[in-house]
Amino acid sequence: MVDAEESWFQNTVDGLAHEAMAKYNKKRAIVFNTIQLYRHDRLAFLKESFEAAERAGYFLGVKLVRGAYLEKENKHAAEKGVRSPINTSKELTDKSYDDALRFCVEHIDRISVCAGTHNEQSAKLLTQLMDKAGIEANDPRIHFAQLLGMSDHLSFNLAAKGFNVAKYVPYGKVNELLPYLTRRAQENSSVLGQTSRELNLLTSEMKRRGLKR
Ligand SMILES: Cc1cc2nc3c(=O)[nH]c(=O)nc-3n(C[C@H](O)[C@H](O)[C@H](O)COP(=O)(O)OP(=O)(O)OC[C@H]3O[C@@H](n4cnc5c(N)ncnc54)[C@H](O)[C@@H]3O)c2cc1C
């Protein structure tokens, strides 16, 4: 899995990932590139990546994420006086993400996909698309992934239904992990983000158990 980073060096990362895919993904997808659907150009990029893989005869591996550097990207673009690469609304990002899932399932003979998301609607959509396409829950070409300590309700329920689920485990020295942990904390502070969703779930469960009014 090659992670996606800030847009100003993503082209280089994409180039390296595609070189590795052309070399190692001849029989199945082993190397995966990451596509950030908060960028307005990335659905087109997914389609171009698919066409390139078809032309060169290798399997495309993609991890689909919404994207982690929203504020940084917008600030960088504003400073440079250029258009931000980020969608102008969360709704547009959600639509791009779900369209990308649809595209991958439609082209599953050539694409392997890992849905790196904590968003219940997107995870549910992928299970529905798989069901509609007659794809088994444990098909090795489709994975779900969540970060350790986040969205366990998604990971556990998907795994219980037989879907392939991975949990990303950050490890390393504290000072090296701090930028990563800081990003997660920033993400969690957004109103539409993970913490509010998980807090709502925990609060309703506490109420159900009579531990909270
Ligand atoms: C397994 C895994 C691997 C990951 N790997 C990477 C990686 O390699 N690179 C990377 O960049 N990120 C990575 N992420 C983080 C990911 O990009 C998201 O930041 C995070 O998962 C939150 O998005 P969500 O899909 O879970 O759901 P949600 O909480 O529904 O979506 C939040 C996301 O929506 C987008 N968004 C929010 N507000 C707006 C707005 N106003 N306009 C446009 N878009 C908006 C942002 O991307 C924000 O992070 C990974 C996440 C997971 C679970």
The ligand as an SDF file (V2000), in Angstrom:
LIG
                    3D

 53 58  0  0  0  0  0  0  0  0999 V2000
   -7.1070    2.6000    6.2830 C   0  0  0  0  0  0  0  0  0  0  0  0
   -6.9440    4.0520    5.9960 C   0  0  0  0  0  0  0  0  0  0  0  0
   -5.8490    4.4890    5.2630 C   0  0  0  0  0  0  0  0  0  0  0  0
   -5.6810    5.8540    4.9850 C   0  0  0  0  0  0  0  0  0  0  0  0
   -4.6360    6.2560    4.1970 N   0  0  0  0  0  0  0  0  0  0  0  0
   -4.5550    7.5440    3.8040 C   0  0  0  0  0  0  0  0  0  0  0  0
   -3.5620    7.9730    2.8760 C   0  0  0  0  0  0  0  0  0  0  0  0
   -2.7310    7.2000    2.3950 O   0  0  0  0  0  0  0  0  0  0  0  0
   -3.5420    9.2760    2.5150 N   0  0  0  0  0  0  0  0  0  0  0  0
   -4.4570   10.1990    2.9900 C   0  0  0  0  0  0  0  0  0  0  0  0
   -4.4090   11.3770    2.5910 O   0  0  0  0  0  0  0  0  0  0  0  0
   -5.3910    9.8190    3.8870 N   0  0  0  0  0  0  0  0  0  0  0  0
   -5.4600    8.5240    4.3110 C   0  0  0  0  0  0  0  0  0  0  0  0
   -6.4450    8.1450    5.1940 N   0  0  0  0  0  0  0  0  0  0  0  0
   -7.2940    9.1740    5.8540 C   0  0  0  0  0  0  0  0  0  0  0  0
   -8.4900    9.5020    4.9730 C   0  0  0  0  0  0  0  0  0  0  0  0
   -8.0590   10.2040    3.8200 O   0  0  0  0  0  0  0  0  0  0  0  0
   -9.5450   10.4070    5.6690 C   0  0  0  0  0  0  0  0  0  0  0  0
   -8.9370   11.5880    6.1270 O   0  0  0  0  0  0  0  0  0  0  0  0
  -10.2520    9.7680    6.8450 C   0  0  0  0  0  0  0  0  0  0  0  0
  -10.4360    8.3920    6.6680 O   0  0  0  0  0  0  0  0  0  0  0  0
  -11.6380   10.4190    7.0380 C   0  0  0  0  0  0  0  0  0  0  0  0
  -12.4880   10.1900    5.9220 O   0  0  0  0  0  0  0  0  0  0  0  0
  -13.6150    9.0490    5.9210 P   0  0  0  0  0  0  0  0  0  0  0  0
  -13.7840    8.4950    4.5510 O   0  0  0  0  0  0  0  0  0  0  0  0
  -13.2820    8.0860    6.9680 O   0  0  0  0  0  0  0  0  0  0  0  0
  -15.0130    9.7200    6.2760 O   0  0  0  0  0  0  0  0  0  0  0  0
  -15.6820   11.1000    6.6100 P   0  0  0  0  0  0  0  0  0  0  0  0
  -15.4670   11.3920    8.0690 O   0  0  0  0  0  0  0  0  0  0  0  0
  -17.0820   10.9720    6.1290 O   0  0  0  0  0  0  0  0  0  0  0  0
  -14.9790   12.2020    5.7350 O   0  0  0  0  0  0  0  0  0  0  0  0
  -14.0900   13.1590    6.2390 C   0  0  0  0  0  0  0  0  0  0  0  0
  -13.2420   13.5590    5.0630 C   0  0  0  0  0  0  0  0  0  0  0  0
  -14.0630   14.2250    4.0710 O   0  0  0  0  0  0  0  0  0  0  0  0
  -13.3090   15.2210    3.4080 C   0  0  0  0  0  0  0  0  0  0  0  0
  -13.9420   16.5210    3.6560 N   0  0  0  0  0  0  0  0  0  0  0  0
  -14.3670   17.0050    4.8600 C   0  0  0  0  0  0  0  0  0  0  0  0
  -14.8760   18.2540    4.7430 N   0  0  0  0  0  0  0  0  0  0  0  0
  -14.7400   18.5810    3.4270 C   0  0  0  0  0  0  0  0  0  0  0  0
  -15.0510   19.7570    2.6800 C   0  0  0  0  0  0  0  0  0  0  0  0
  -15.5820   20.8310    3.2590 N   0  0  0  0  0  0  0  0  0  0  0  0
  -14.7820   19.7580    1.3440 N   0  0  0  0  0  0  0  0  0  0  0  0
  -14.2460   18.6890    0.7350 C   0  0  0  0  0  0  0  0  0  0  0  0
  -13.9280   17.5300    1.3910 N   0  0  0  0  0  0  0  0  0  0  0  0
  -14.1670   17.4790    2.7220 C   0  0  0  0  0  0  0  0  0  0  0  0
  -11.8930   15.1580    4.0030 C   0  0  0  0  0  0  0  0  0  0  0  0
  -11.1280   14.3110    3.1840 O   0  0  0  0  0  0  0  0  0  0  0  0
  -12.1390   14.5420    5.3820 C   0  0  0  0  0  0  0  0  0  0  0  0
  -10.9710   13.8790    5.8920 O   0  0  0  0  0  0  0  0  0  0  0  0
   -6.6290    6.7930    5.4750 C   0  0  0  0  0  0  0  0  0  0  0  0
   -7.7250    6.3520    6.2080 C   0  0  0  0  0  0  0  0  0  0  0  0
   -7.9070    5.0040    6.4660 C   0  0  0  0  0  0  0  0  0  0  0  0
   -9.1200    4.5580    7.2240 C   0  0  0  0  0  0  0  0  0  0  0  0
  1  2  1  0
  2  3  1  0
  2 52  2  0
  3  4  2  0
  4  5  1  0
  4 50  1  0
  5  6  2  0
  6  7  1  0
  6 13  1  0
  7  8  2  0
  7  9  1  0
  9 10  1  0
 10 11  2  0
 10 12  1  0
 12 13  2  0
 13 14  1  0
 14 15  1  0
 14 50  1  0
 15 16  1  0
 16 17  1  0
 16 18  1  0
 18 19  1  0
 18 20  1  0
 20 21  1  0
 20 22  1  0
 22 23  1  0
 23 24  1  0
 24 25  2  0
 24 26  1  0
 24 27  1  0
 27 28  1  0
 28 29  2  0
 28 30  1  0
 28 31  1  0
 31 32  1  0
 32 33  1  0
 33 34  1  0
 33 48  1  0
 34 35  1  0
 35 36  1  0
 35 46  1  0
 36 37  1  0
 36 45  1  0
 37 38  2  0
 38 39  1  0
 39 40  1  0
 39 45  2  0
 40 41  1  0
 40 42  2  0
 42 43  1  0
 43 44  2  0
 44 45  1  0
 46 47  1  0
 46 48  1  0
 48 49  1  0
 50 51  2  0
 51 52  1  0
 52 53  1  0
M  END
$$$$
